[in-house]
């Protein structure tokens, strides 16, 4: 069987609300040399029925159902591991693509072998598909300077910073394969962007061809708090973290530093990149690092008290 040029991985859990619309938009692309790899995280709604219907009617769609819900990060990674193409793109089950999205991104990648990821401008839509605003794709990720790309990848809200459109762009599979993929902690997509940015510049298409859906059930709306099962948001990323004391911001800091160490950029660029990470801690994350310690201590304290409380009449 001839391998496609592009693989689109769709990790999904209980996505019956938007999945069919997303698949329709993908299958309507004016670029046809692609496959769709659906990784279903043991959905309990109508997701499986929708997926099997599309897999039966279009040979480009492949469907795999996990035996249990492993969490978002392992499922995202599984979608990549099952892909076969030269280029790869993750697609959330609730986002949409304009018909020319793939062709324009592939054109950028084919024209410049140094480009690691190609993505487009984006439009935010609501639950009903109404447009809420557009985002300019101009970003420091396209810069030839390593430190500029690192700053753009890890700082979430700087001018010209990275957006969701970048992590949902079309990537060289060989570049993705050199990363640690999606980690089982909050903000691991920033680490993935950093690892890609260390490999080379990104390319952008100015038109808003990516439709990023914002709705009440969106994953970023999950509050990070301590509950009986642990840090709720961390459990969404990986169900194996239920009940564990975790420090996601400390984990992200460690991964930033080690990603730079592992990269093939020169010694001077590594030093400049580490300085950017230091600035990230000083300007953005020191409060979050302290909050990790607070939430961890709260959970540890509640565990130590529980046996005494349970023994009380």
Backbone as a ProteinNet text record, in pm:
[ID]
protein_1_A
[PRIMARY]
XXXXXXXXXXXXXXXXXXXXXXXXXXXXXXXXXXXXXXXXXXXXXXXXXXXXXXXXXXXXXXXXXXXXXXXXXXXXXXXXXXXXXXXXXXXXXXXXXXXXXXXXXXXXXXXXXXXXXXXXXXXXXXXXXXXXXXXXXXXXXXXXXXXXXXXXXXXXXXXXXXXXXXXXXXXXXXXXXXXXXXXXXXXXXXXXXXXXXXXXXXXXXXXXXXXXXXXXXXXXXXXXXXXXXXXXXXXXXXXXXXXXXXXXXXXXXXXXXXXXXXXXXXXXXXXXXXXXXXXXXXXXXXXXXXXXXXXXXXXXXXXXXXXXXXXXX
[TERTIARY]
84	0	88	58.3	134.3	104.5	209.8	190	146.2	55	9.4	117	100.3	196.5	170.6	45.1	8	-76.1	-45.5	-129.8	-193.4	-322.9	-394.6	-440.7	-387.8	-424.3	-532.1	-642.7	-752.3	-767.2	-712.7	-737.9	-872.8	-955.1	-1089.8	-1139.4	-1217.6	-1290.4	-1425.8	-1531.2	-1668.1	-1683.8	-1655.5	-1658.6	-1773.1	-1884.1	-1994.4	-2052.9	-2029.2	-2089	-2035.3	-1904.5	-1845.8	-1768.5	-1748	-1657.5	-1697.4	-1824.6	-1868.2	-1839.2	-1864.4	-1838.2	-1688.3	-1606.1	-1461.4	-1414.7	-1464.5	-1426.6	-1472.7	-1590.5	-1639.9	-1546.6	-1500.3	-1409.6	-1275.4	-1226	-1098.8	-1112.5	-1217.2	-1235.6	-1269.6	-1306.2	-1337.9	-1215.9	-1096.5	-976.6	-950.5	-896.6	-863.2	-732.6	-665.9	-547.2	-589.6	-577.9	-639.1	-542.1	-411.3	-313.4	-286.9	-385.6	-371.4	-448.1	-417	-492.4	-538.6	-645.7	-696.4	-684.2	-613.3	-594.2	-670.3	-778.4	-858.4	-819.8	-781.1	-749.7	-859.8	-948.6	-1064.2	-1029.1	-1035	-993.5	-1107.2	-1162.9	-1270	-1391.5	-1438.2	-1553.4	-1676.6	-1761.9	-1885.1	-2009.8	-1992.2	-2107.3	-2114.2	-2160.3	-2175.9	-2053.5	-1937	-1814.2	-1776.2	-1781.6	-1740.6	-1826.9	-1955.3	-2045.4	-2012.2	-1985.4	-1949.3	-1819.7	-1720.2	-1589.3	-1598.7	-1669.4	-1681	-1755.4	-1852.8	-1926.4	-1832.9	-1749.7	-1657.5	-1549.6	-1502.1	-1399.6	-1452.3	-1579.3	-1640.1	-1664.9	-1686.9	-1722.6	-1605.5	-1494.2	-1377.3	-1251.3	-1178.9	-1061.8	-947.8	-953.9	-847.5	-859.6	-973.1	-997.7	-967.4	-878.9	-849	-890.7	-952.2	-1007.4	-949.1	-901.6	-853.4	-919.2	-974.2	-1037.3	-949.9	-912.4	-833	-918.1	-857.5	-934.3	-980.2	-918.7	-956.3	-916.3	-967.1	-930.5	-795.7	-692.9	-558.2	-524.6	-610.6	-581.5	-543.4	-549.4	-529.8	-388.5	-285.5	-148.4	-112.6	-135	-105.5	-186.4	-308.9	-391.8	-342.2	-301.5	-240.7	-116.8	-34.7	88.7	60.2	-42.5	-78.3	-121.1	-192.7	-233.4	-111.5	-6.7	115.5	184.9	196.8	266.1	199.1	69.5	-2.4	2.9	60.6	66.3	178.4	169.6	266.9	330.5	285.5	319.7	444.2	491	604.8	571.4	446.3	399.9	287.6	278.2	177.3	108.9	-19.6	-95.4	-189.2	-188	-291	-413.5	-530.9	-655	-745.2	-785.4	-882.8	-1017.8	-1099.1	-1225.2	-1325.4	-1298.5	-1395.2	-1349.4	-1228.7	-1180.5	-1216.4	-1208.7	-1243.2	-1129.5	-1125.1	-1025.8	-1094.1	-1042.2	-1087.4	-1038.4	-1104.1	-1068.3	-924.4	-860.1	-724	-616.6	-654.1	-558	-439.4	-465.3	-356.3	-269.6	-330.5	-253.2	-160	-206.2	-122	-7.1	-33.8	72.4	174.8	128.4	220.2	306.3	248.5	324.1	442.4	421.5	529.5	638.2	598.7	695	775	709	776.7	872.9	840	922.8	1049.9	1047.9	1162.8	1192.3	1292.8	1325.4	1366.4	1404.1	1445.5	1326.5	1208.3	1089.1	1043.8	1016.5	978.9	827.1	756.5	610.6	553.9	441.7	369.6	229.4	186.4	51.2	-6.1	-133.9	-203.1	-258.6	-314.4	-391.6	-510.9	-572.1	-682.1	-800.1	-916.3	-1039.6	-1098.4	-1132.4	-1197.8	-1347.6	-1406.8	-1550.7	-1610.9	-1740.3	-1805.7	-1870.2	-1948.7	-2008.5	-2095.7	-2158.6	-2247.1	-2175.2	-2046.9	-1971.1	-1966	-2018.3	-2012.2	-1870.1	-1824.4	-1688.3	-1676.6	-1573.4	-1551.9	-1433.5	-1345.2	-1226.8	-1120.7	-1025.4	-917.9	-783.2	-686.1	-551.8	-451.1	-359.7	-254.4	-147	-105.5	-5.5	137.7	160.8	297.5	349.9	461.4	510.2	660.6	720	863.1	909.1	816.6	855.1	914.3	890.8	944.9	1084.6	1133.7	1262.2	1379.2	1484.9	1604.2	1681.6	1660.3	1731.4	1671	1752.2	1705.4	1640	1703.7	1650.3	1513.4	1493	1362.6	1256	1288.5	1192.7	1163.5	1266	1247.1	1155.4	1180	1097.1	951.2	929.9	793.7	724.6	800.3	741.7	697.6	775.3	745.3	665.8	673.6	593.7	456.4	348.7	216.1	154.3	187.2	112.2	199.2	319.2	399.1	348	383.4	342.8	402.2	318	364.4	392	332.9	357.1	287.7	321.8	262.5	116.5	35.7	-105.7	-138.4	-265.6	-307.4	-283.7	-285.5	-266.9	-132.2	-29.7	104	109.1	54.9	60.1	-31.3	-128	-215.5	-179.5	-54.2	-6.5	35.7	86.1	136.9	287.1	333.1	470.4	544.2	673.1	753.4	752.8	712	706.2	843.6	948	1083.6	1120.9	1068	1094.8	1015.6	889.1	806.2	867	922.8	980.2	1101.5	1162.4	1278.8	1239.1	1110.5	1063.9	1019.2	985	929	777.2	720.2	576	501.8	375.2	294.6	322.4	369	394.3	267.1	269.4	151.3	147.3	148	141.9	88.8	30.5	-25.8	81.8	50.9	145	249.3	234.1	335.1	339.3	231.3	234.5	339.5	367.7	473.2	610.5	628.8	754.7	771	662	666.1	698.3	635.1	666.2	813.3	863.4	1003.9	1094.8	1067.6	1151.4	1148.7	1033.9	1024.9	1098	1080.9	1144.5	1296.5	1349.2	1493.8	1548.9	1461.3	1505.6	1507.2	1433.1	1431.1	1312.2	1305.9	1197.3	1065.5	958.1	825.5	794.1	688.7	640	491.6	446.8	306.4	239.6	110.2	22.9	-69.4	-76.8	-149.3	-299.7	-361.8	-507.2	-551.9	-663.7	-717	-790.1	-713.5	-769	-796.5	-764	-784.1	-890.8	-993.5	-1102.9	-1096	-1055.2	-1033.8	-1161.1	-1225.8	-1355.5	-1338.2	-1406	-1408	-1548.2	-1559.9	-1690.7	-1674.8	-1782.3	-1772.8	-1705.3	-1711	-1653.3	-1509.4	-1450.2	-1314.2	-1216	-1111.1	-1018.3	-951.1	-922.8	-853.5	-941.4	-1071.4	-1160.9	-1152.8	-1082.4	-1069.2	-984.7	-1040.6	-967.2	-866.1	-750.1	-649.8	-672.8	-717	-745.6	-719.3	-710.7	-691	-826.9	-845.2	-967.9	-926.9	-1026	-995.2	-905.7	-918.2	-838.4	-704.7	-676.5	-550.7	-576	-477.8	-490.1	-578.1	-696.2	-795.8	-742.7	-676.7	-627.6	-518.7	-435.4	-330	-389	-498.2	-564.1	-623.4	-669.9	-719.3	-606.5	-486.3	-372.8	-334.3	-339.5	-298.6	-369.9	-456.7	-535.7	-449.1	-326.3	-236.4	-190.3	-216.4	-173.3	-279.3	-391.1	-496.5	-442.1	-466.8	-424	-278.6	-202.7	-60.9	-37.4	64.1	105.4	197.9	158.9	234.4	274.2	378.4	430.2	450.6	342	350.4	438.7	439	521.6	670	701.8	840.3	882	787.8	816.4	842.4	760.1	777.7	912.8	950.6	1080.7	1193.2	1186.6	1289.4	1294.7	1176.4	1172	1224.4	1197.2	1253.1	1406.2	1462.3	1607.6	1671.1	1612.3	1670	1649.7	1539.2	1517.4	1627.2	1663.3	1770.5	1903.4	1928.2	2052.2	2061.9	1950.1	1951.9	1958.9	1923.6	1912.4	2048	2044.1	2167	2215	2152	2197.5	2333.5	2406.5	2540.1	2542.5	2661.5	2674.4	2623.9	2654.8	2610.8	2458.4	2396.8	2251	2187.8	2251.8	2199.4	2201.6	2309.5	2318.8	2211.3	2193.8	2092.8	1952.7	1930.1	1799.5	1773.4	1876.9	1861.4	1830.4	1889.1	1860.1	1713.3	1659.4	1517.4	1432.1	1470.2	1396.4	1404.6	1521.1	1533.8	1440.7	1428.7	1335.8	1191.4	1162.3	1027.3	991.9	1087.1	1062.8	1040.9	1128.7	1123.4	998	956.4	847.6	711	708.9	582	550.2	644.9	611.7	648.1	711.6	751.5	631.2	520.6	400.9	342.3	349.6	296.9	383.1	512.9	601.4	569.6	545.1	506.3	369.8	278.9	145.9	153.5	245.6	268.7	300.1	391.1	430.3	312.1	230.5	114.1	13.8	-21.4	-119.8	-67.4	61.8	119.8	116	147.7	145.5	3.7	-94.2	-233.4	-279.4	-240.7	-281.2	-213	-84.4	-11.9	-72.8	-108.9	-169.6	-303.8	-384.4	-515.4	-500.7	-395.8	-373.8	-334.5	-252.8	-207.9	-321.7	-417.4	-530.5	-638.5	-645.9	-758.3	-774.9	-670.5	-691.8	-754.4	-708.2	-764	-910	-941	-1077.8	-1168.9	-1119.5	-1203.7	-1229.2	-1134.7	-1152.1	-1244.1	-1270.6	-1356.8	-1501.2	-1580.3	-1720.4	-1801.3
-119.3	0	124.9	218	341.8	429.3	481.4	566.5	705.3	766.5	901.8	1004.2	1125.4	1230.9	1293.7	1295.4	1358.9	1263.1	1256.9	1185.4	1288	1273.9	1360.6	1274.8	1302.5	1226.1	1298.5	1228.9	1286.6	1207.8	1259.3	1196.7	1246.2	1156.5	1198.6	1117.1	1183.5	1116.7	1184.1	1106.6	1159.1	1284.6	1270	1385.4	1386.5	1322.2	1313.3	1449.9	1550.7	1681.2	1747.6	1733.3	1804.6	1714.9	1589.5	1504	1489.1	1467.4	1448.3	1572.5	1690	1814.2	1830.1	1793.6	1801.2	1706.3	1584	1486.7	1530.6	1587	1635.3	1742.7	1832.6	1937.3	1882.8	1781	1719.9	1647.3	1569.1	1490.6	1577.9	1704.1	1796.3	1877.3	1845.7	1919	1907.1	2012.9	2006.9	1931.5	1891.3	1806.6	1670	1567.9	1438.9	1332.6	1358	1254.7	1251.8	1207	1202.8	1084.2	1053.4	955.5	1020.7	969.1	1015.3	900.5	924	823	868.8	800.1	836.9	747.6	811.1	738.2	770.2	675.3	694	644.3	734.3	702.5	636.3	527.9	451.3	538.7	610.4	698.8	621.5	688.9	627.1	686.5	778.9	837	777.9	853	801.3	814.6	844.1	864	740.9	623.7	501.9	479.3	497.3	477.5	573.8	698	797.2	757.2	718.8	682.8	562.5	460.2	339.4	367.5	454.7	492.4	556.9	650	717.7	622.1	533.7	437.9	340.4	308.9	217.1	282.5	412.7	481	550.2	568.2	634.3	559.9	503.3	420.5	498.9	631.7	713.7	722.4	680.2	690.5	558.1	561.9	444.8	472.8	375.5	394.5	293.6	345	257.7	300.6	205.7	233.1	177.8	264.8	221	133.6	36.2	-48.7	24.7	139.2	219.6	363.2	454.3	595	617.2	638.2	655.1	800.9	892.9	1034.1	1093.8	1226.7	1294.7	1278.1	1294.3	1290.6	1155.5	1042.2	914.2	893.4	943.5	925.2	1010.6	1134.4	1219.2	1150.9	1096.5	1032.6	905.8	832.3	710.6	743.2	853	893.1	916.6	976.6	997.4	865.1	778.9	651.5	565.7	580.2	501.8	564.2	682.5	750.7	693.2	719.8	660.6	760.8	885.6	978.6	1062.2	1129.8	1221.2	1341	1385.6	1499.8	1455.3	1525.7	1488	1611.9	1596.9	1703.6	1644.4	1702.6	1669.6	1754.5	1697.9	1773.6	1743.8	1847.5	1828.7	1793.8	1719.5	1672.6	1786	1903.6	2012.8	2128.9	2122.1	2228	2198	2301.2	2288.2	2339.9	2291.8	2335.8	2386.9	2495.8	2541.6	2442.4	2433.2	2332	2339.4	2455.6	2470	2459.4	2423.6	2421.9	2330.5	2206	2110.8	2149.2	2186.3	2217.3	2335.5	2437	2554.1	2520.7	2442.1	2405.1	2312.4	2214.9	2122.4	2197.6	2294.6	2376.3	2444	2497.4	2562.7	2462.5	2345	2244.2	2188.2	2166.8	2113.1	2214.1	2342.7	2446.8	2475	2445.5	2478.2	2364.2	2282.5	2167.7	2206.7	2332.5	2375.4	2400.9	2419	2448.3	2322.4	2336.4	2222.8	2206.7	2319.6	2320.2	2432.2	2405.7	2509.3	2521.5	2645.3	2666	2794.6	2816.5	2928.6	3024.9	3134.3	3219.1	3142.2	3191.2	3116.6	3207.5	3145.6	3212.7	3138	3211.1	3150.2	3145.1	3028.5	3012.1	2960.9	2985.2	2938.6	2802.3	2757.3	2624.7	2606.3	2714.8	2706.1	2737.1	2767.1	2796.9	2943.7	3030.1	3173.8	3223.9	3311.4	3362.1	3468.7	3453.9	3545.1	3637.6	3604.6	3686.8	3607.2	3677.4	3613	3640.7	3555.7	3567.5	3573.3	3668.2	3684.1	3579	3504.2	3399.4	3450	3579.5	3629.4	3605.6	3542.3	3496	3481	3489.5	3470.5	3329.4	3235	3098.1	3088.3	3187.8	3186.8	3246.7	3300.3	3370.2	3272.9	3317.6	3233.6	3225.4	3320.7	3323.4	3222.6	3134.9	3027.8	3084.1	3183	3238.1	3302	3365.4	3425.5	3318	3208.2	3098.5	3035.9	3020.6	2964.9	3055.1	3184.7	3279.7	3270.6	3262.9	3255.7	3126.6	3017.9	2887.5	2876.8	2934.4	2909.1	3019.8	3143.3	3251.1	3251.8	3235	3221.3	3349	3465.2	3584.5	3702.5	3676.2	3786.4	3826.9	3947.9	3994.6	3903.9	3857.4	3765.2	3626.2	3591.8	3461.5	3348.7	3227.8	3110.3	3096.7	3040.9	3019.7	2872	2836.3	2698.6	2656.1	2753.1	2720.4	2655	2691.2	2635.5	2488.1	2453.1	2313.8	2225.9	2286.3	2211.1	2234.1	2275.1	2290	2156.9	2162.6	2043.1	2034.8	1922.4	1907.3	1799.5	1812.1	1702.2	1588.5	1472.5	1359.4	1327.9	1347.6	1321	1413.9	1537.2	1632.7	1596.1	1559	1519.1	1397.2	1307.8	1184.6	1211.1	1327.9	1362	1429	1454.5	1520.7	1417.8	1466.7	1380.7	1369.8	1427.9	1428	1499.5	1467	1534	1469	1547.8	1497.9	1494	1417.3	1399.5	1505.8	1630.4	1741.4	1864.8	1956.5	2078.1	2160.4	2205.9	2289.3	2213.4	2082.3	2004.7	2039.6	2101.6	2142.9	2251.2	2330.6	2431.7	2366.3	2258.4	2184.9	2126.8	2072.4	2017.4	2126	2242.4	2354.1	2393.2	2396.9	2430.1	2330.8	2202.7	2100	2110.8	2146.7	2166.3	2293.2	2401.1	2528.2	2518.9	2432.3	2413.8	2344.7	2279.3	2208.4	2295.4	2407.7	2493.7	2587.4	2678.1	2776.2	2716	2782.3	2747.4	2835.3	2799.2	2881.3	2909	3024	3060.9	3093.6	3068.3	3107.1	3215.2	3332.3	3444.5	3425.2	3349.9	3336	3256.8	3294.4	3220.6	3094.5	2986	2860.7	2758.3	2793.6	2705.6	2767.1	2687.2	2736.1	2667.8	2746.3	2696.6	2719.9	2609.8	2623.4	2644.9	2746.8	2776.7	2750.4	2661.4	2624.9	2581.9	2574.4	2547.7	2416.6	2313.7	2183.8	2169.1	2276.1	2270.4	2232.1	2160.2	2106.4	2215.6	2331.3	2435.8	2496.3	2464.2	2514.3	2429.8	2318.3	2234.2	2306.9	2329.2	2399.7	2307.4	2361.8	2284.1	2302.2	2198.2	2205.5	2069.6	2066.8	1941.6	1881.5	1756.9	1684.1	1547.5	1463.2	1331.7	1250.9	1276.6	1200.3	1267.8	1379.5	1447.4	1576.7	1619.5	1739.7	1708.8	1769.2	1731.7	1748.4	1860.2	1884.4	1784.7	1746.6	1649.7	1512.8	1477.7	1349.4	1349.8	1465.4	1474.9	1442.9	1488.1	1460.2	1313	1251.3	1111.3	1052.3	954.9	897.5	823.7	787.8	721.7	815.4	943.8	1041.2	1065.7	992.9	1006.8	972.9	1061.4	1038.9	1069.3	1110.5	1137.4	1286.5	1315.3	1453.6	1492	1595	1631.8	1778.8	1810.5	1947	1982.5	2010.8	2027	2141.7	2253.1	2365.5	2338.3	2269.2	2226.6	2125.5	2037.3	1939.6	2011.1	2113.8	2186	2258.4	2318.5	2385.5	2286.6	2170.4	2068.3	2025.7	2007.2	1963.3	2071.8	2198.6	2307.3	2300.5	2287.6	2288	2167.4	2049.5	1928.9	1925.4	1983.9	1988.6	2070.8	2181	2263.9	2189.4	2119.5	2043.2	1936.2	1867.4	1758.6	1806.9	1931.2	1981	1988.5	2002	2006.7	2149	2248.5	2386.1	2405.9	2508.3	2533	2577.4	2573.5	2609.6	2750.5	2847.8	2984.9	2994.9	2927.5	2928.7	2858.8	2756	2689.6	2784	2855.8	2950.2	3057.9	3109.9	3213.7	3156.9	3032.2	2969.1	2948.8	2907.9	2891	3025	3131.9	3264.7	3301.2	3260.5	3284	3209.4	3086.6	3009.2	3077.9	3131.7	3205.5	3325.2	3393.4	3506.3	3459.1	3342	3283.9	3259.6	3211.6	3189.2	3322.2	3419.3	3546.5	3627.2	3624	3710.5	3642.9	3511.6	3444.3	3333.9	3249.1	3122.2	3109.8	3209.5	3188.5	3168.8	3240.1	3221	3081.7	3031.6	2898.6	2789.9	2814.5	2719.4	2713.1	2829.5	2832.2	2767	2787.7	2727.6	2575.5	2522.3	2377.2	2326.6	2396.3	2355.1	2364.4	2468.3	2485.9	2372.7	2344.7	2239.9	2103.7	2080	1952.8	1935.2	2042.9	2033.8	2016.9	2082.2	2067	1922.7	1861	1723	1628.2	1654.5	1570.9	1584.9	1706.4	1731.8	1660.6	1665.1	1599.8	1448.8	1393.5	1248.5	1208.1	1290.6	1257.4	1266.5	1355	1370.8	1265.6	1209.3	1123.1	1002.2	926.9	811	847.8	961	1006.1	1046.4	1120.2	1163.9	1044.5	946.5	829.9	745.2	755	675.2	743.1	872.6	945.3	901.6	904.7	863.5	967.6
0	0	0	-89.3	-97.7	22.3	84.1	200.1	157.2	230.6	198.2	229.9	181.7	209.8	346.3	389.4	516.3	600	728.5	824.4	917.4	940.3	1033.3	1150.3	1267.9	1386.1	1465.5	1491.8	1569.5	1699.4	1809.9	1940.3	1991.1	2040.1	2079.2	2197.7	2281.4	2389.4	2402.1	2381.8	2388	2303.2	2176.5	2085.5	1987.4	2020.5	1925.5	1889.2	1972.7	1945.9	1819.6	1790.5	1676.7	1579.8	1614.4	1537.6	1391.5	1363.2	1224.8	1141.4	1197	1124.8	1097.4	1195.6	1177.7	1068.4	1069.6	966.8	827.9	819.7	690.3	634.2	720.3	675.8	630.5	698	658.7	525.8	511.8	389.5	269.5	291.5	182.1	137.2	187.5	148.5	-2	-62.2	-204.9	-228.6	-120.8	-125.1	-73.7	-157.8	-125.1	-74.6	-81.4	-47.9	103.2	178.7	324.1	381.5	505.1	582	711.6	768.3	896.9	995.9	1105.4	1209.2	1333.1	1365.6	1482.5	1599.6	1709.7	1832.8	1933.5	1954.9	2043.1	2182.5	2280	2417.1	2496.2	2437.6	2502.8	2532.5	2430.4	2446.7	2490.5	2565.9	2615.4	2550.8	2456	2386.2	2244.9	2148.8	2012.8	1925.3	1984.2	1906	1824.9	1885.8	1814.8	1691.3	1702.6	1588.8	1475.3	1508.8	1407.2	1337.4	1415.2	1359.5	1267	1309.3	1227.4	1097.7	1102.3	981.5	879.1	924.8	832.5	782.9	869.6	828.8	724	732.2	636.2	500.2	501.1	376.1	307.6	375.8	315.6	359.5	262.4	291.2	354.7	346.3	406.5	558.2	612.7	756.5	824.4	925.3	1005.8	1149.9	1212.2	1346.4	1443.3	1557.9	1664.9	1795.2	1866.6	1995.3	2106.8	2201.4	2314.4	2406.9	2473.6	2566	2691.3	2721.2	2838.9	2812.2	2893.5	2881.4	2949	2868.5	2921.6	2951.2	2912	2924.6	2791	2783.5	2655.7	2599.6	2683.8	2633	2569.4	2636.9	2571.2	2443.4	2440.4	2322.1	2205.7	2234.4	2131.5	2073.4	2160.6	2115.8	2036.2	2076.3	2003.6	1861.3	1842.9	1708.8	1620.2	1676.7	1597.9	1568.3	1668.8	1649.5	1541.4	1522.1	1421.9	1283	1271	1141.5	1055.6	923.9	831.4	736.2	738.7	631.5	660.7	559.1	568.4	656.2	646.5	725.3	819.1	930.6	1030.1	1086.8	1116.8	1181.2	1285.2	1407.9	1504.6	1476	1494.9	1479.5	1597.6	1668.9	1776.3	1714.4	1786.6	1730.5	1709.2	1769.7	1760.9	1672.9	1616.2	1527.9	1382.6	1298.4	1157	1069.9	945.9	849	723.3	668	537.4	432.1	316.4	215.4	165.3	174.3	122.3	231.2	353	463.4	433.4	401	379.7	260.9	150.7	30.2	52.4	123.7	147.7	242.6	346.9	440.7	376.8	301.7	234.1	133.6	66.1	-28.9	39	158.6	232.8	272.6	316.8	359.5	242.3	130.9	13.3	-47.6	-33.6	-94.4	-15.7	114.3	198.6	295.2	267.1	353.5	495.1	517.2	651.2	742.5	684.2	763.5	836.2	965.5	1049.8	1058.1	1069.2	1082.2	996.4	931.6	857.1	915.4	940.8	992.2	934.3	954.3	891.9	996.7	947.6	1035.5	1087.3	1194.1	1253.9	1284.6	1292.6	1331.8	1450.2	1555.7	1671	1643.9	1664.8	1647.6	1778.4	1795.4	1917.4	1895.3	1990.9	1984.9	1861.5	1814.4	1697.9	1566.9	1572.6	1452.3	1416.1	1501.6	1476.3	1497.8	1408.9	1417.3	1526	1611.2	1722.9	1701.7	1607.9	1582.7	1510.1	1453.1	1377.9	1442.8	1411.2	1465.7	1351.9	1359.8	1260	1284.6	1182	1203.8	1214.8	1194.2	1204.9	1346.4	1356.8	1485.7	1484.7	1604.5	1617	1586.6	1573.4	1538.6	1398.4	1315.6	1178.9	1172.7	1283	1284.7	1271.2	1209.6	1195.6	1326.2	1415.9	1543.7	1640.6	1695.4	1784.6	1909.8	1973	2097.5	2077.1	1962.2	1932.4	1921.1	1854.9	1841.7	1978.7	2061.4	2195.7	2277.6	2274.4	2350.1	2305.1	2175.8	2123	2163.4	2167.5	2198.5	2342.8	2436.1	2577.3	2644.6	2593.2	2650.6	2585.8	2661.5	2601	2547.2	2604	2568.3	2524	2476.8	2425.7	2287.7	2244.7	2112.9	2005.7	1915.2	1812	1863.7	1978.5	2039	1965.3	2004.8	1940.6	1980.5	1891.6	1918.5	1901.5	1923.7	1901.6	1757.3	1665.8	1524.7	1499.5	1577.7	1557.2	1595.3	1712.2	1756.9	1672.5	1602.9	1513.6	1366.9	1343	1207.1	1147.3	1024.3	956.7	982.9	1036.4	1083.2	1003.4	999.7	945.4	1047.9	1006	1099.2	1156.6	1075.9	1123.7	1237.9	1235.2	1343.2	1468.2	1451.1	1565.1	1633.5	1554.8	1607.5	1697	1683.9	1765.1	1896.9	1915.8	2037.5	2141.2	2258	2362.5	2351	2244	2218.2	2331.5	2349.2	2451.7	2587.7	2681.3	2815.3	2897.9	3003.8	3089	3199.3	3157.7	3252.9	3179.9	3256	3199.1	3129.6	3008.7	2935.1	2857.3	2843	2770.5	2621.8	2570.8	2430.2	2408.3	2512.9	2501.2	2490.9	2564.4	2554	2414.1	2359.7	2224.2	2122.4	2136.2	2046.5	2057.6	2180.6	2201	2130.2	2145.9	2083	1931.4	1875.5	1730.7	1688.8	1766.8	1733.7	1739.3	1824.4	1832.7	1708.6	1632.8	1512.8	1388	1389.6	1272.6	1273.4	1177	1172.7	1125.1	1160.6	1112.6	991.8	919.2	807.9	829.3	785.9	804.8	672.3	669.3	557.9	614.1	551.9	613.6	626.6	535.7	540.4	664	725.1	841.1	796.5	778.2	725.5	835.8	958.6	1074	1163.3	1198.4	1281.5	1417.9	1516.9	1651.8	1733.7	1775.6	1841.5	1992	2042.2	2184.9	2237.8	2335.9	2389	2534.5	2610.3	2754.4	2791.6	2704.6	2738.3	2690.3	2642.9	2591	2701.6	2663.9	2764.4	2846.1	2786.9	2861.3	2970.4	2969.2	3073.3	3200.7	3194.3	3312.8	3415.3	3531.5	3635.5	3702	3731.8	3803.5	3952.2	4017.8	4160.9	4223.6	4354	4425.3	4456.7	4419.7	4452.3	4505.1	4533.3	4588.2	4495.1	4363.9	4267.8	4237.1	4301.3	4275.1	4199.4	4123.2	4043.1	3921.5	3917.2	3817	3675.3	3647.6	3511.9	3473.3	3568.2	3537.3	3505.3	3572.2	3544.4	3404.6	3358.1	3219.8	3122.4	3151.7	3064.4	3068.1	3184.9	3198.1	3318.7	3295.9	3405.1	3506.2	3469.1	3564.5	3675.3	3659.2	3759.3	3865.6	3858.1	3958.4	4096.7	4193.1	4329.8	4357.8	4254.9	4275.4	4299.7	4375.3	4396.3	4281.1	4207.9	4088.2	4094.7	4021.4	4014.9	3867.1	3792.9	3648	3602	3673.9	3630.6	3653.8	3762.9	3784.2	3678.3	3642.1	3535.8	3403.6	3376.3	3250.2	3248.2	3359.9	3367.6	3339.8	3400.7	3378.3	3232.5	3172.8	3033.3	2940.1	2970.3	2889.8	2889.5	3008.5	3021.3	2953.3	2972.6	2913	2762	2712.6	2568.2	2500.7	2563.4	2508.4	2513.1	2624.5	2637.3	2528.8	2500.3	2402.6	2258.5	2235.1	2097.5	2029.3	1897.5	1817.9	1791.2	1852.2	1830.7	1897.2	1854.2	1904.7	2049.9	2112.2	2254.1	2285.5	2200.8	2225.7	2220.9	2124.1	2114.7	2235.5	2285.8	2405.6	2524.9	2542.5	2653.7	2640	2518.9	2497.3	2522	2484.1	2506.5	2655.1	2731	2876.1	2942.8	2892.3	2946.7	2924.2	2811.2	2784.2	2887	2917.5	3017.7	3153.7	3187.6	3312.5	3315.8	3203.6	3194.1	3208.1	3154.7	3166.1	3312.2	3389.3	3532.1	3603.3	3576.4	3647.4	3613.3	3486	3442.1	3444.3	3434.6	3410.9	3508.9	3543.6	3608	3754.8	3815.8	3955.4	4046.3	4017.7	4099	4078.6	3955.6	3927.1	3990.2	3995.4	4062.5	4212.2	4270.7	4411.9	4432.5	4336.7	4348.1	4342.8	4262.5	4261.6	4401.2	4469.2	4603.3	4700.2	4683.9	4771	4750.9	4624	4597.5	4640.1	4616.6	4657.8	4808.4	4881.7	5027.8	5080.5	5014.9	5054.8	5039.3	4928.1	4904.5	5003.1	5030.8	5126.1	5265.5	5303.7	5434.3	5446.8	5339.3	5344.5	5355.4	5295.1	5304.2	5446	5508.6	5644	5743.9	5718.1	5808.4	5786.3	5667.1	5631.4	5723.9	5756.6	5843.4	5979.3	6038.3	6164.7	6148.8	6040.5	6016.1	5994.6	5917.1	5887.7	6012.9	6107.9	6230.2	6330.7	6306	6399.7	6385	6492.5	6484.9	6409.9
[MASK]
+++++++++++++++++++++++++++++++++++++++++++++++++++++++++++++++++++++++++++++++++++++++++++++++++++++++++++++++++++++++++++++++++++++++++++++++++++++++++++++++++++++++++++++++++++++++++++++++++++++++++++++++++++++++++++++++++++++++++++++++++++++++++++++++++++++++++++++++++++++++++++++++++++++++++++++++++++++++++

